């Protein structure tokens, strides 16, 4: 039975038990979660928001209810979700993870949660290929998808065995815990002393098994590409290819600030090969970076949950959360492909990015203004019919920036 048929059968069984698929519970996340809330809310679907960190999505007028919880890392997280469903009448609601830790929690307890909720997250045996980068790169190598040269040292002594040149980066195998390395996504190192010091720091926080050393592909965010999709059994139901035009920080960005939809057959082909190999079902975004030294698009990350610029899909004709909702309820779906030429901007961070590029001389004010003069421009937080998230986004962004 395919994933779509499985979802439909689950809905049918729930209907016989008198459980109406009445709403969605969005767990964690920030701008991606806000995109989910707005998409489903505009279709009249009740949405509750459950956060332990970034509260942005809770300020949306489309959030029927928003509240805090101990978070996916709490020992009683599973019990909390099961009790919430029973006490609040959420049986049959759809769980949307907005962060890596939330997706991991759902995948690891898939059987128990599936008795109560409808899940867009696959079980751990499938999700692990996306959640653990060491497994991601292993699978990519097996199926012929290019990825950066990567080394998984077991100890500090193993660093001497690395056979690619500086600069390098240290990155976590997964981001299911909150620490300095997972918040930064990666640390750049330029020599042996920095490598050893940063490695010791990373191992002290999360253990050697969770730390990778990888080549740093040259170039800024304009060489970074993504393929986003709603998949059913490894087949895209709706998809969009995008390019990161600006990021912050500008030289080694941990976040996109300006993203535009494009056509890129090489990125799409590589992403679809990975998705087919995993038979993935659900929301997913695959990130690539173009390496001009080898003329290759190399797979960097796989995000099996709502991603920051998810709402760009709606502007480009692919409403990802709504497609996911229809898929899990077994409703008819027509294949959708995002059109090129639309853009998404995180205004407050993009201003900082543009200012930094202006100071560096790599950008002009006229070029910046031209990039914003688009008829199809989606803002990360601001919306004419949902203005409160846009008002609170700047102070939230500044607070998180200062913490970093």
Order of alpha helices (4+ residues) and beta strands (2+ residues): alpha-beta-alpha-beta-beta-alpha-beta-alpha-alpha-beta-alpha-alpha-beta-beta-alpha-beta-alpha-beta-beta-beta-beta-alpha-beta-beta-alpha-alpha-beta-beta-alpha-alpha-beta-alpha
